[in-house]
Every structure is written in C-alpha cells, then in structure tokens.
C-alpha cells in the first residue's frame, strides 16, 4: 500500500521568515554542529500524521475542510528562544505565546481526525514553536548562550492552515502543499 508522510501546519509568510532568519544568522553559534531549517521549509506544525495510506488523503481533506473557528484569523506572537533537551541540546526553536484561537484550532483538528478514525489523539501537550535548527553533533549548553539570550518580537496573523506532504532526502525535507483550508 502506497503511503505519504503527512503533517498539518500553519505556513509563514516570506518577510517574517526573512526577519527571523536574519537575526538568527547573526548569532554566535556552533554552526558546524547545526542543521538549520531552510527558510522555505519554516512552518508551525499543528499535527504530524506520519506515514499515511494515500487512499486516506481524500477523507483527511474532507474532515479538515469542515473545521471552522470562531475567528477568521489567528494573531501569533513570538515569545522566546528555547532549547529542547537542555541536558543534551537537540533542537533550537522559538516558542510562541499561548493563544486561545490557536489552541482551539489544534483541538478541533486533533478531535476531528481522531473521531473520523484517521489519526491518533495527541497525548503530549501542544507547545507551538518554530524550529530553527537541529543539533547534529554533541554540544553543550554553554555553546548556545547567544541563542538563549536571543530576543525576537514578532506579531503575525494567519488565516489558513495546510495539509502537507514531506519527502525526505539526503539534501533535507521537501514539502508539498496538498490542500489549504481557510479558518
């Protein structure tokens, strides 16, 4: 059975990504130890579906198309730089401030796909963030002091979410938008 590696995300607009990356690239970091997320691949993941039978994609699209929110856009605010796994740094990301409408979107997607038998229910708490880089070699927290002090204050609005396919290669992931959905 053919499968596609799928996820649901909020895409970011180009000017925002350029601003974030400009500040990020100015930091004193162990760049040789990092795999930086390409600007074209930046997004906010809402739900990772993983390998999914291709014949389920129309059902997923139909289910997601029915999701509507009380607001027609989501205002998001960057919060702080963070490191996942502080004992052994693994991921550099930018946290987003808590947002009621974003949480509502996540909850509706998670419940609708679960109810339709198309995805598992998330057990981990939703922590919206923008992944900037993965640490590919052993590193210490001291090497990321500049990151820990990095301040980026951005406010941005999003009015749709997307179903994406991810194809992994040695050059990195390649993302294809399968369908977009208005809020």
C-alpha positions as CSV (number, residue, x, y, z in Angstrom):
1,X,0.0,0.0,0.0
2,X,1.4,3.4,-1.0
3,X,1.9,5.9,1.8
4,X,2.6,9.6,2.1
5,X,4.3,11.3,5.1
6,X,1.8,14.0,6.1
7,X,1.5,16.8,8.6
8,X,-0.8,19.8,9.1
9,X,0.7,23.2,9.6
10,X,0.4,26.9,9.5
11,X,2.6,28.4,6.8
12,X,4.6,31.5,7.5
13,X,4.9,34.5,5.1
14,X,8.3,35.3,3.5
15,X,9.0,38.7,5.1
16,X,8.5,37.2,8.6
17,X,10.8,34.3,7.8
18,X,13.5,36.6,6.4
19,X,13.4,38.8,9.6
20,X,13.6,35.8,11.9
21,X,16.5,34.2,9.9
22,X,18.4,37.4,9.7
23,X,18.5,37.7,13.4
24,X,19.2,34.0,13.9
25,X,22.1,34.0,11.4
26,X,23.8,36.9,13.3
27,X,24.2,34.9,16.4
28,X,27.5,33.4,17.6
29,X,26.6,29.7,17.5
30,X,28.4,26.4,16.7
31,X,27.1,26.4,13.1
32,X,29.1,23.4,12.2
33,X,27.1,21.4,14.7
34,X,23.7,22.6,13.4
35,X,21.3,21.6,10.7
36,X,19.5,24.8,10.1
37,X,15.9,24.7,8.8
38,X,15.8,26.2,5.3
39,X,13.8,29.4,5.3
40,X,11.5,27.9,2.6
41,X,10.7,25.0,5.0
42,X,9.7,27.1,8.0
43,X,6.2,26.5,9.3
44,X,4.3,25.9,12.6
45,X,3.4,22.2,12.9
46,X,-0.1,21.6,14.2
47,X,-0.2,17.9,13.9
48,X,2.2,15.3,12.5
49,X,0.3,12.4,10.9
50,X,3.3,10.5,9.7
51,X,3.1,7.7,7.1
52,X,-0.5,7.7,5.9
53,X,-2.1,5.4,3.3
54,X,-2.6,7.5,0.1
55,X,-6.2,6.4,-0.1
56,X,-7.0,8.1,3.2
57,X,-6.0,11.6,1.9
58,X,-9.4,12.4,0.5
59,X,-11.0,11.6,3.9
60,X,-8.4,13.7,5.7
61,X,-9.1,16.6,3.3
62,X,-12.9,16.3,3.8
63,X,-12.5,16.1,7.6
64,X,-10.2,19.2,7.7
65,X,-12.4,21.1,5.4
66,X,-15.2,21.0,7.9
67,X,-13.2,22.7,10.7
68,X,-14.2,26.2,11.4
69,X,-13.1,28.6,14.1
70,X,-14.8,31.4,16.0
71,X,-12.2,33.8,14.4
72,X,-11.2,34.1,10.8
73,X,-7.5,34.6,11.6
74,X,-5.0,33.9,14.4
75,X,-2.7,36.5,15.8
76,X,0.5,34.9,16.9
77,X,3.4,36.5,18.9
78,X,6.9,35.1,19.2
79,X,7.9,34.5,22.8
80,X,11.5,33.4,23.5
81,X,14.3,31.2,22.2
82,X,14.3,27.7,23.7
83,X,16.3,24.5,23.5
84,X,14.6,21.1,23.6
85,X,16.5,18.7,25.8
86,X,18.7,21.0,27.9
87,X,20.9,18.2,29.2
88,X,21.9,17.3,25.6
89,X,20.7,20.1,23.2
90,X,18.8,18.7,20.3
91,X,16.5,21.4,18.8
92,X,16.7,25.2,18.8
93,X,13.2,26.7,18.5
94,X,11.3,29.9,19.0
95,X,8.3,29.5,21.4
96,X,5.0,31.3,20.6
97,X,2.9,32.9,23.3
98,X,-0.2,31.0,24.4
99,X,-3.1,31.7,22.1
100,X,-6.7,30.7,22.6
101,X,-7.6,30.6,18.9
102,X,-4.5,28.6,18.0
103,X,-5.3,26.1,20.8
104,X,-8.9,25.9,19.5
105,X,-7.6,25.1,16.0
106,X,-5.3,22.4,17.3
107,X,-8.0,20.8,19.5
108,X,-10.5,20.8,16.6
109,X,-8.0,19.2,14.2
110,X,-6.9,16.6,16.7
111,X,-10.5,15.7,17.7
112,X,-11.9,15.6,14.2
113,X,-9.2,13.4,12.8
114,X,-9.5,11.1,15.8
115,X,-13.3,10.9,15.6
116,X,-13.0,10.0,11.9
117,X,-10.5,7.2,12.6
118,X,-7.8,9.0,10.6
119,X,-5.2,9.8,13.3
120,X,-4.3,9.1,16.9
121,X,-5.2,11.5,19.6
122,X,-2.2,13.5,20.8
123,X,-1.1,12.7,24.3
124,X,1.5,15.4,24.6
125,X,0.5,19.0,25.3
126,X,0.5,21.3,22.3
127,X,3.5,23.6,22.5
128,X,3.5,25.9,19.4
129,X,7.0,26.7,18.3
130,X,9.1,27.4,15.2
131,X,12.0,25.0,14.7
132,X,15.1,26.9,13.7
133,X,17.8,24.1,13.8
134,X,18.6,20.6,14.9
135,X,21.8,19.9,16.8
136,X,23.5,17.2,14.7
137,X,26.6,16.8,16.9
138,X,27.2,16.6,20.6
139,X,27.2,20.1,22.1
140,X,27.0,21.7,25.5
141,X,24.5,24.4,26.7
142,X,27.4,26.9,27.0
143,X,27.8,26.8,23.2
144,X,24.2,28.2,22.9
145,X,24.4,31.3,25.3
146,X,23.8,33.6,22.3
147,X,20.7,31.6,21.4
148,X,19.4,31.6,25.0
149,X,19.7,35.4,25.0
150,X,18.1,35.8,21.5
151,X,15.1,38.1,21.5
152,X,12.8,38.2,18.6
153,X,9.5,40.0,19.0
154,X,7.2,39.4,16.0
155,X,3.5,39.6,15.7
156,X,1.9,37.9,12.7
157,X,-1.6,36.9,11.5
158,X,-2.5,33.6,9.8
159,X,-5.8,32.9,8.1
160,X,-5.4,29.4,6.8
161,X,-3.8,26.1,7.5
162,X,-2.4,23.4,5.2
163,X,-2.1,19.7,4.7
164,X,1.5,19.0,3.7
165,X,3.4,16.0,2.3
166,X,7.0,15.6,3.4
167,X,9.5,13.8,1.3
168,X,12.8,13.2,3.0
169,X,16.1,13.1,1.1
170,X,19.8,13.5,1.8
171,X,19.5,17.2,0.9
172,X,16.7,17.6,3.5
173,X,12.9,17.5,3.5
174,X,10.9,18.7,0.5
175,X,7.4,19.9,1.4
176,X,4.4,19.8,-1.0
177,X,1.1,21.5,-0.1
178,X,-1.8,19.1,-0.8
179,X,-4.6,21.3,0.3
180,X,-5.2,24.6,2.1
181,X,-8.1,25.3,4.5
182,X,-9.5,28.7,5.4
183,X,-10.1,29.3,9.1
